[in-house]
Amino acid sequence: MVIKPKIRGFICTNAHPAGCAESVKRQISHVKSANLPTNGPKNVLVIGSSTGYGLASRIVSAFGFGAKTLGIFFEKEGTERKTGTAGWYNTAAFQQEAEEAGLWAKNINGDAFSHEIKAKTIETIKEEMGKVDLVIYSLASPRRTDPNTGETYSSTLKPIGNSVTTKNLNTSKRVIDEVTVEAANEDEIANTVKVMGGEDWEMWIDALKEADVLAEGFKTSAYTYIGKELTWPIYGHATIGKAKEDLDRAVTAIKENTSALKGEAYVSSLNAVVTQASSAIPIMPLYISGLFKVMKEAGTYEGVIEQITSLFQENLFGETPRFDDGGHLFQNYKELEDDVQAKVQHIWDTVDTDTIDELTDYKGYHQEFLHLFGFDYDNVDYDADVNPEVAINNLV
């Protein structure tokens, strides 16, 4: 079939296998050109490995350090009439590149919140990896079923305390308008913490420890975005922010539980980038478009793969890791510089529909959005007939 992007609001409902493969190849190329330290991981588990920061973490681990990688994800395979998800095609492309490079890599597709997938993961680690020395937790899901109770929780993207009316870049209509988001109630806050907080990360580490598949001195990290004043009303100080705060609680619990192994647990604070999740959050398309403009002009822009390469290089495996005031590994320091934030604020205050392209890098934002699904790469023929049915080798 000939595959063109099908965009509805802030999501794209299809993906291009050749374009996703191109995305993976470009990320691998960046990692191979990086000057990474020699003390990196050797056996890596990435929970949420098929897109965004999780995929980048797997690529850096494998192609930067030669590590064995086990990826956990929940994606859909393509059929004769319908494309698979971008994460499926990303993983298939990663798998092919890993095999060609002689790297061990296997994949488990299923609900990472479930006991079943945790058990299958542990079985695979025991049989084929030994013990893992790095666990990356990078799940992004709108809902979670608690495996102990069977109850399903859904997250919300809402402010806390009062409703918020704010400027917004409506990506469907390509106009600057306003959006009002009602305040969350207590149940919505608690449910968002259950989905996006640290409980499942903690459960993963507990299960891995009990199965004796964590190496002594292992490291684990979950990822967060904190931002500054401009994004706080709907992000940092909102329901998502409460969930991210729970990651800090989980860090303390994980450190205590793995003290005998001398385990290291971190929350890594990363840049605002275009992801399937951030595209759905009011404020973020306009904020990121302005941020791209400022950071690209300053020569400090970093996409997903650049951020994770730097995180591994400078912080996770660097000699002098950088921490923010909250004790997180501080990788988004370039974004949060006062000068950068002041310039983004000025763009925010002055931009209107007629000046979107002049004052922001919305074109760059939209291109990054299309890249998430394998579209808009200049060396991919999007008029060619392609097979949407792509297999993933080594799917456990």
Beta strands, then each sheet from edge to edge (+ up, - down):
strand 1: 7-8
strand 2: 11-12
strand 3: 43-47
strand 4: 68-73
strand 5: 105-109
strand 6: 132-137
strand 7: 143-145
strand 8: 152-154
strand 9: 164-170
strand 10: 175-181
strand 11: 214-224
strand 12: 264-269
strand 13: 329-330
sheet 1: 1+ 2-
sheet 2: 5+ 4+ 3+ 6+ 11+ 12+ 13+
sheet 3: 7+ 8-
sheet 4: 9+ 10-
end
